[in-house]
Amino acid sequence: MGKYSQITDYLVNFLDTEVRKTGIKKVVVGLSGGLDSAVVAVLAHRAFGDDLLCVKMPSQYSSQSSLDDADALCTEFGLRSETASIEPMLRAYEQMNPHLNNLRKGNFSSRMRMSTLFDVSAREGALVLGTSNKSELMLGYGTLYGDLSSAINPIGDLYKSEVYELARYLGVTKSIIEKPPSADLWAGQSDEADLGYTYEQLDSAMKLYVDQRLTKEETIAKGVDAQMLDMIVKRIFANHFKRKMPVIAKLTSRTLNHDFNYPRDITL
């Protein structure tokens, strides 16, 4: 059994186990037409079949190719889907705030999508699945209470380069795998342009610095660009708050996330 065959079996079982232990049997995924959400959708379909609902949430900045790719994935894998455009909400907010820059516009769009997705999950009695990969999580390349929000995330320990390999194994639509990664948050937005490096370059460095726990000096000695590594390290620590629950001021002997630390799936 190959690496990605084992990973697939593990993640499908992980989804089935972690969702059903909550007593919930359905899941929803925000389907963007991009790589990460496509992989999560295919994995979730293996675990839940028609108890998976994919929600497409385009805005006026979504590229037609992303919409077409999302539709093609749903057709190819038989995924149930619906469309809930955020365009009216985004246009209304832009009119109220005519000086929005791209960062604010992108963050607002991401949070509107997640608000929509959680509302659909409430309607369906379903859990929201996350689609952020390890590269994004480590670098803080995501919106707090936006795309970083979810109940369960099956790909958060896979670097983006590994998600590509998993997508190939799963047979994800070729056009999704081959296009440049983008969240379509504004016209012409590109993940790798924002970050300044390719995911392959970033992942190679993080596998050494994060996973193998090499020092900065040892990582650079392996051939990693020093300037890029400095950016990575700064982003990892500057954005650590995005990976944690909100810090609660401790006033009693049993404070949530300090002393009151039961496992997430505890039952009576």
Buried (B, 14 or more C-beta within 10 A) or exposed (E): EEEBEEBBEEBBEBBBEBBEEEEBEBBBBBBBBBBBBBBBBBBBBBBBEEBBBBBBBBBBBBBEBBBEBBBBBBEEBEBBBEEBBBBEBBEEBBEEEEEBEBEEBBBBBBBBBBBBBBEBBEEBEBBBBBBBBBBBBBBBBBBBEBBBBBBBBBBBEBBBBBBBBBBEBBEBBEBBBEBEBBBBBBEEBEBBEBBEBBBEBBBBBBBBBBEEEBEBEEBBEBEBBEEBBEBBBEBBEEBEEBBEEEEEEEEEEEEEEEEEEEEEEEEE
